[in-house]
Amino acid sequence: MSEYSPVIDPGAESLDDLIVGGMGLIQPLKGYRFSIDAVLLSFFPELNDIKTAIDIGTGNGIIPHLLAFRQPALKIIGLDIQAAMLERAERSAKYNGLQEQISFVRGDIKEIGKLLPPDCTQLVICNPPFWKKGSGYWSRNQEQAIARHEITVDLQQIISAAGYILVPGGKLCLIHICDRYEEVLAAAAAHNIQAGRLRFIHSRVNEKAKLFLFEGVKEGAPAAEIMPPLIIYDENGNYSGEIAAIYNSK
């Protein structure tokens, strides 16, 4: 933790304890705030021998912070189109003493060629908008709407951008709703990203999966591995052992 003390607008922002690693994250009181989805995704990639990562649609920077905690040698770029969210992410990185490990780039993912060079990273990670434009509940808050709906970018464009910046053999990791499972796999394959590991997420052991984690390998061989299910809550409504272990990380 650095000695930097960020200025927080108490009427618009909060400095929230991430629990993991003793870090804090600046978030809007009424805008987009991270959920457990981002945490599950951040602990999904295998980081051995990974030196570079790019988080597409980084928002308030939750995923770069958690990746930095998991692998202190990892260099991470967070990319987003929304200036206010990136400004909060930068303040959070400075507060946590991670400004040398995490950097941020503002820009439109659809113009990835103007923002980053090709074949520049070993890992792309993304918590994308789950809902297509015009579907689901539409928030009046712009940050929430952009984060949840495909307003500024869609799934095909995200995966296309990932394919552009990944080195051959590099991996794309994302989380999505099960209703779009086949669409994710088809879009990835169309950009020469073949399914590697897949894991379905269940709120409870007796409930259907609503989300899944996807790992694809650029120019890899089709070899999808269905991992054991990830259960969030136990029979008593507490976090499962696996989830509790994440939040007990020091």
C-alpha positions in Angstrom: 0.0 0.0 0.0 1.4 3.4 -0.9 1.2 6.6 1.2 -1.0 8.2 -1.5 -4.3 9.2 -0.1 -6.9 9.6 -2.9 -9.4 12.4 -2.8 -12.8 10.8 -2.6 -16.0 12.7 -3.3 -18.2 11.4 -0.5 -21.4 12.3 -2.4 -20.4 10.4 -5.5 -17.8 7.8 -4.7 -16.7 5.2 -2.2 -13.4 3.6 -1.4 -14.2 -0.1 -1.0 -12.2 -2.8 0.6 -11.5 -5.6 -1.9 -10.7 -7.9 1.0 -8.3 -9.7 -1.3 -4.7 -8.5 -0.7 -5.9 -5.7 1.5 -6.5 -3.5 -1.5 -9.1 -0.8 -2.0 -11.0 0.2 -5.1 -12.7 3.6 -5.8 -16.2 3.1 -7.2 -19.1 5.4 -8.0 -22.0 5.3 -5.6 -24.6 5.2 -8.4 -22.6 4.1 -11.4 -21.2 0.7 -12.3 -19.9 -1.3 -9.4 -18.1 -4.6 -9.7 -19.7 -7.9 -8.8 -18.5 -11.4 -8.0 -18.3 -12.1 -11.7 -15.2 -10.0 -12.0 -13.6 -11.9 -9.0 -14.4 -15.3 -10.5 -12.9 -14.3 -13.8 -9.8 -12.8 -12.3 -9.0 -16.1 -10.6 -9.6 -18.2 -13.7 -6.6 -17.7 -15.9 -3.5 -19.8 -15.4 -0.7 -17.2 -14.9 2.4 -19.3 -14.8 4.8 -17.9 -17.4 2.4 -15.1 -18.3 4.2 -11.8 -18.3 1.7 -9.5 -20.0 -2.1 -9.1 -19.8 -4.7 -6.7 -21.3 -8.1 -6.3 -19.7 -10.6 -5.2 -22.4 -13.4 -3.0 -20.9 -11.6 -2.6 -17.6 -14.1 -0.2 -16.0 -13.0 0.7 -12.5 -9.9 -1.5 -12.8 -11.0 -4.4 -10.6 -9.6 -7.2 -12.8 -6.1 -5.6 -13.2 -5.9 -5.2 -9.4 -6.8 -8.8 -8.8 -4.4 -10.1 -11.5 -1.6 -7.9 -10.0 -2.3 -9.5 -6.6 -2.1 -13.0 -8.0 1.1 -12.4 -10.0 3.2 -9.5 -8.9 5.5 -9.8 -11.9 2.7 -9.4 -14.4 2.4 -6.2 -16.4 -1.2 -5.3 -17.1 -3.0 -2.8 -19.3 -6.6 -1.9 -18.7 -8.5 -0.6 -21.7 -11.8 1.3 -21.6 -13.7 3.9 -23.5 -15.1 5.8 -20.5 -12.8 8.5 -19.1 -14.4 8.8 -15.7 -14.0 5.1 -15.0 -10.4 5.1 -16.0 -9.6 8.1 -13.9 -11.0 6.2 -10.9 -9.0 3.1 -11.9 -5.8 5.1 -12.0 -6.4 6.6 -8.6 -7.1 3.1 -7.2 -3.8 1.8 -8.7 -1.9 4.6 -7.2 -3.6 4.1 -3.8 -2.6 0.4 -3.9 0.9 1.2 -5.0 0.4 -0.6 -8.3 1.0 2.2 -10.8 4.2 0.6 -12.0 2.5 -2.7 -12.7 -0.9 -1.5 -14.0 -1.4 1.1 -16.8 -4.5 2.3 -18.5 -5.4 3.2 -22.1 -8.5 5.1 -23.1 -10.0 4.2 -26.5 -12.6 2.4 -28.5 -12.1 -1.4 -28.7 -13.4 -1.3 -32.3 -10.3 0.7 -33.2 -7.8 -1.6 -31.4 -5.3 -1.2 -34.2 -4.9 2.5 -33.3 -4.5 1.8 -29.6 -2.2 -1.2 -29.3 0.2 -3.1 -31.7 -0.7 -6.6 -33.0 0.6 -9.7 -31.2 1.5 -7.7 -28.0 0.2 -9.8 -25.1 0.0 -13.3 -23.8 -3.4 -12.9 -22.1 -6.5 -11.0 -22.9 -9.2 -11.0 -20.2 -12.7 -9.5 -20.5 -15.9 -9.2 -18.4 -18.0 -8.2 -21.4 -21.5 -6.7 -21.6 -23.8 -9.8 -21.2 -26.9 -8.4 -22.9 -27.4 -7.5 -26.5 -28.6 -4.0 -27.3 -32.3 -3.7 -26.7 -32.6 -6.7 -24.4 -32.9 -7.0 -20.6 -33.2 -4.2 -18.1 -31.8 -1.0 -19.4 -30.2 1.2 -16.7 -30.6 5.0 -17.0 -27.1 5.3 -15.6 -24.7 5.5 -18.6 -21.8 3.6 -17.0 -24.1 0.8 -16.0 -25.8 0.6 -19.3 -22.5 0.5 -21.2 -21.1 -2.2 -18.9 -24.2 -4.4 -19.1 -25.4 -3.9 -22.7 -23.6 -4.1 -26.1 -24.0 -0.3 -26.7 -20.4 0.7 -27.6 -19.1 -2.8 -28.5 -20.4 -6.3 -29.1 -19.1 -9.8 -28.6 -17.8 -10.2 -32.1 -15.8 -7.0 -31.9 -14.4 -7.9 -28.5 -13.2 -11.3 -29.7 -11.8 -9.7 -32.9 -9.8 -7.2 -30.8 -8.5 -10.1 -28.6 -7.4 -12.0 -31.7 -5.5 -8.9 -32.9 -3.5 -8.3 -29.7 -2.8 -11.9 -28.7 0.4 -13.6 -29.6 0.0 -17.0 -31.2 -0.6 -19.4 -28.4 -1.9 -16.6 -26.2 -5.1 -17.0 -24.3 -8.5 -15.2 -24.1 -10.4 -15.6 -20.9 -13.9 -14.2 -20.4 -17.1 -14.8 -18.4 -20.5 -14.8 -20.0 -24.1 -16.0 -19.6 -24.9 -19.6 -20.5 -27.6 -18.4 -23.0 -24.8 -17.2 -25.2 -22.5 -20.2 -24.8 -22.7 -21.4 -28.4 -22.3 -17.8 -29.7 -19.1 -17.3 -27.7 -17.5 -20.5 -29.0 -18.6 -19.8 -32.6 -17.2 -16.2 -32.4 -14.0 -17.3 -30.9 -13.5 -20.1 -33.5 -14.3 -17.5 -36.3 -11.2 -15.5 -35.1 -9.0 -18.6 -34.8 -9.3 -18.8 -31.0 -10.1 -22.4 -30.1 -11.8 -23.4 -26.9 -9.5 -24.6 -24.2 -10.8 -24.7 -20.6 -14.6 -24.2 -19.9 -16.1 -24.0 -16.5 -19.8 -23.5 -15.6 -20.8 -21.4 -12.6 -23.7 -22.5 -10.3 -25.1 -20.3 -7.5 -25.8 -23.6 -5.6 -25.1 -27.2 -6.3 -28.7 -28.0 -7.2 -29.2 -25.0 -9.4 -28.6 -24.7 -13.1 -25.6 -22.8 -14.3 -26.3 -19.2 -15.4 -22.7 -18.2 -16.2 -19.6 -19.9 -17.6 -15.9 -19.2 -17.8 -14.2 -19.5 -21.2 -10.5 -19.9 -22.1 -9.6 -19.9 -25.7 -6.1 -20.3 -27.3 -5.2 -18.3 -30.4 -4.2 -20.6 -33.2 -4.6 -23.5 -30.8 -6.0 -27.0 -31.5 -9.7 -27.6 -30.7 -9.4 -29.4 -27.3 -12.2 -28.1 -25.0 -11.8 -29.3 -21.4 -14.9 -29.1 -19.3 -13.7 -28.4 -15.8 -15.6 -29.3 -12.6 -18.5 -26.9 -11.8 -17.8 -23.8 -9.8 -20.3 -23.5 -6.9 -20.6 -20.1 -5.2 -22.7 -20.9 -2.1 -23.0 -24.0 0.1 -26.2 -25.5 1.5 -26.2 -23.0 4.3 -26.0 -20.0 2.0 -22.3 -19.3 2.9 -19.6 -19.0 0.3 -18.3 -22.4 -0.8 -14.8 -23.4 0.2 -13.4 -22.4 -3.1 -14.9 -18.9 -3.0 -14.0 -18.4 0.7 -10.4 -19.4 -0.2 -10.3 -16.5 -2.7 -11.5 -14.0 -0.2 -9.1 -15.3 2.4 -6.2 -14.7 0.1 -3.5 -12.5 1.7 
